[in-house]
Amino acid sequence: MTDHVARPSASATRQARVAELHRLARADYASTAHLRRQNPTWPVSPAAALAARNEPRVPSDLEVAISVAQQLLGSDSVLSLREALRLLLRALGAEPTTDEEDARRFVDRHYPVIASFLASERGEGR
């Protein structure tokens, strides 16, 4: 590492070297401020990039529906059009339901502890 603080006749003290490194880091950080304003997630730390790459990607509802449709087309089983449409609508979360079913699904999605308690009260999951 270049010793920016040292005088020609004497080496820099440790504190002076650390202070100079901090000054250089601040200057470097300031020089990339415009990049951070353009993209708030820049730069991605190596650890964050590795974690994001290793986490399983959650498919969108549309990707799930497309996958279901492709599997239906490729399967040898014969499904009625009604059943195939029901499966696609379920994959998209757009199947027609009752108000009671909508409320149950909302609780299941947002309050899993309460949902499991209510399911055990109904006698489900035994």
C-alpha positions as CSV (number, residue, x, y, z in Angstrom):
1,M,0.0,0.0,0.0
2,T,1.3,3.4,-0.9
3,D,2.2,5.5,2.1
4,H,0.5,8.8,1.3
5,V,1.2,10.4,4.6
6,A,4.8,9.6,5.1
7,R,7.4,12.4,4.9
8,P,10.5,11.6,2.9
9,S,12.5,11.2,6.0
10,A,10.1,9.4,8.3
11,S,7.3,6.9,8.0
12,A,3.8,7.8,8.9
13,T,2.4,6.8,12.3
14,R,-0.3,4.2,12.4
15,Q,-3.0,6.8,13.3
16,A,-2.0,9.0,10.4
17,R,-2.1,6.1,8.0
18,V,-5.6,5.1,9.2
19,A,-6.8,8.7,9.0
20,E,-5.5,8.9,5.4
21,L,-7.2,5.6,4.5
22,H,-10.5,7.0,5.9
23,R,-10.0,10.2,3.9
24,L,-9.4,8.2,0.7
25,A,-12.4,6.0,1.4
26,R,-14.7,9.0,2.0
27,A,-13.4,10.6,-1.3
28,D,-14.0,7.3,-3.1
29,Y,-17.5,7.0,-1.7
30,A,-18.3,10.6,-2.6
31,S,-17.1,10.0,-6.2
32,T,-19.8,7.3,-6.6
33,A,-22.7,9.2,-5.1
34,H,-24.3,9.8,-8.5
35,L,-24.3,6.0,-9.1
36,R,-26.1,5.4,-5.8
37,R,-28.7,8.1,-6.6
38,Q,-29.4,6.4,-10.0
39,N,-29.7,2.9,-8.4
40,P,-30.2,2.7,-4.7
41,T,-29.2,-0.9,-4.5
42,W,-25.7,-0.2,-6.0
43,P,-23.3,-1.6,-5.1
44,V,-24.4,-5.0,-4.1
45,S,-22.1,-6.5,-1.5
46,P,-20.5,-9.8,-2.5
47,A,-22.2,-11.5,0.4
48,A,-25.6,-10.2,-0.7
49,A,-25.0,-11.2,-4.3
50,L,-24.1,-14.7,-3.3
51,A,-27.1,-15.0,-1.0
52,A,-29.4,-13.8,-3.7
53,R,-27.9,-16.2,-6.2
54,N,-28.3,-19.2,-3.8
55,E,-31.8,-18.4,-2.7
56,P,-34.5,-20.3,-4.6
57,R,-36.4,-18.1,-6.9
58,V,-40.2,-17.9,-6.2
59,P,-42.1,-18.2,-9.5
60,S,-44.8,-15.6,-10.3
61,D,-48.4,-16.6,-10.5
62,L,-48.3,-16.3,-14.2
63,E,-45.3,-18.6,-14.4
64,V,-47.1,-21.2,-12.3
65,A,-50.2,-21.0,-14.5
66,I,-48.1,-21.4,-17.6
67,S,-46.4,-24.4,-16.1
68,V,-49.7,-25.9,-15.1
69,A,-51.0,-25.4,-18.7
70,Q,-47.9,-26.9,-20.2
71,Q,-48.2,-29.9,-17.9
72,L,-51.9,-30.3,-18.8
73,L,-51.1,-30.2,-22.5
74,G,-48.3,-32.7,-22.1
75,S,-50.2,-35.2,-19.9
76,D,-51.9,-38.3,-21.2
77,S,-54.8,-37.9,-18.9
78,V,-58.0,-36.5,-20.3
79,L,-59.3,-33.5,-18.3
80,S,-62.5,-31.7,-19.0
81,L,-62.1,-28.1,-20.2
82,R,-63.9,-27.1,-17.0
83,E,-61.4,-28.9,-14.8
84,A,-58.4,-27.5,-16.8
85,L,-59.7,-24.0,-16.4
86,R,-60.3,-24.5,-12.7
87,L,-56.7,-25.6,-12.3
88,L,-55.4,-22.6,-14.2
89,L,-57.5,-20.2,-12.2
90,R,-56.4,-21.8,-9.0
91,A,-52.7,-21.4,-10.0
92,L,-53.4,-17.7,-10.7
93,G,-55.4,-17.3,-7.4
94,A,-58.4,-16.2,-9.4
95,E,-60.9,-19.0,-9.0
96,P,-64.3,-18.0,-7.9
97,T,-64.9,-18.5,-4.2
98,T,-67.4,-17.7,-1.5
99,D,-66.9,-14.9,1.0
100,E,-66.2,-17.4,3.7
101,E,-63.5,-19.1,1.6
102,D,-61.9,-15.7,0.8
103,A,-61.7,-14.8,4.5
104,R,-60.2,-18.2,5.3
105,R,-57.5,-17.9,2.6
106,F,-56.7,-14.3,3.8
107,V,-56.2,-15.5,7.4
108,D,-54.2,-18.5,6.1
109,R,-51.9,-16.2,4.1
110,H,-51.4,-13.4,6.6
111,Y,-51.9,-15.0,10.0
112,P,-50.6,-18.6,9.9
113,V,-50.6,-19.1,13.7
114,I,-54.3,-18.1,13.9
115,A,-55.0,-20.2,10.8
116,S,-53.5,-23.3,12.4
117,F,-55.4,-22.7,15.6
118,L,-58.7,-22.3,13.7
119,A,-58.0,-25.4,11.7
120,S,-57.4,-27.4,14.8
121,E,-60.7,-26.0,16.2
122,R,-62.5,-27.2,13.1
123,G,-60.8,-30.7,13.5
124,E,-58.6,-30.4,10.4
125,G,-55.1,-31.7,10.3
126,R,-55.6,-34.5,12.9
